[in-house]
């Protein structure tokens, strides 16, 4: 049980840190590409629609990827430290030791 709580805190911390780094890089890249700050609130009607859509697509994709990659890296570290994957990651059925589906 303690390892499950450790994993929850560890993976959450990794994902938050990765999202923060990705957001900083996105803001810098957006300023370099457009010459202005990214929209603070893309839902604001005063923000051009193309700019709101572009920001939502780019930032959502980049932050989602950063979080996923950080969580995978954390899972690898956890597995090397404990000898097994976190319990939450064993449930997807993608591993070789997953139960076989009975054939009809």
N, C-alpha and C positions, 0 to 999 in steps of 0.2 A: 504494500500500500504506500509506503514511504517513497518508493521509486516512482510510483505513478504521480504523486504530488510533485516530486522533483521534476519529472518530465513535463508536467503541465506548466510549472513556473519557468523552466529552462526553455521550452519551445516558445512560450509566450514572449519571454524576454528577447529571444533571438528574432522572432517575427517583428516585434515592435522596433528593435534596433535596425533591422533591415529596411523596414518601411520608412523610418526616419532618414536613413542614408539615401534611399531611393528618391524620397521627396526632395531632399536638398539638391541632388544631382539633376532631378527633373526641373526644378526651379531655375537652376543655373543654365541648363540647356535651353529651356524655353526663352529666357532672356537673351541668350546668344542668338537664337534662331529668329526671334520676332522683334527684338529690341524693346520689349516691354515686359512687365511682370505678368505671371500667369494669373488667370482670373481667380480672385479670392472666393467667389461664389458663382460657379457656372450657371446656376439656376436664375441669377439676376437677369431680368429682361434687358437691362442696359448693356449686357455683354453680348457681342455679336454671336449669332447662333453657330457659325462655323468655328469660332474660337472656343465656345463652350463645348461643342461636340469633340473637337480635336483634343482639348485638355482632358476631358473625361475619358476618352479612349486611351490616350497616351499614358496618363497618370494611373488609371485603373489597371492597365496591362502591366506597366512597369512595377508598380507597388505589389500587385498580386504575384508576379514572378519573383520579386525580391523576397517576399515572405515565404513563398514555397521553397525557394532555394535555401533560405536560411533554416527553415524547418527540416529540410532533408539533411543539411550539414549537421544540425543539432542531433538528428536521429542517428547519423553515422557516429558522431562522438559518443552519444549515449550507448549505442550498441558496442563500441570498442571498449567503453568503460565498464559495462555491466555484463557483456557477453550475450545480450539479447536485445531485440528491438523493444521500444516502449509498448506497453499493452495496447494502447490506442491504435498503434500502427499495424498490429497483427490481425485486425478485423476485416481487412479488405479482400482477403482470399487470393491475393496476388503472389503469395510465397509458395515455394515448392512443397512446404509441409502442410499446406492448406488441405482441408478435407476434400476428398474426391466426390464429385457429384455422381450419384448412382445412375447407371445406364439402364434404360428401360428395354 
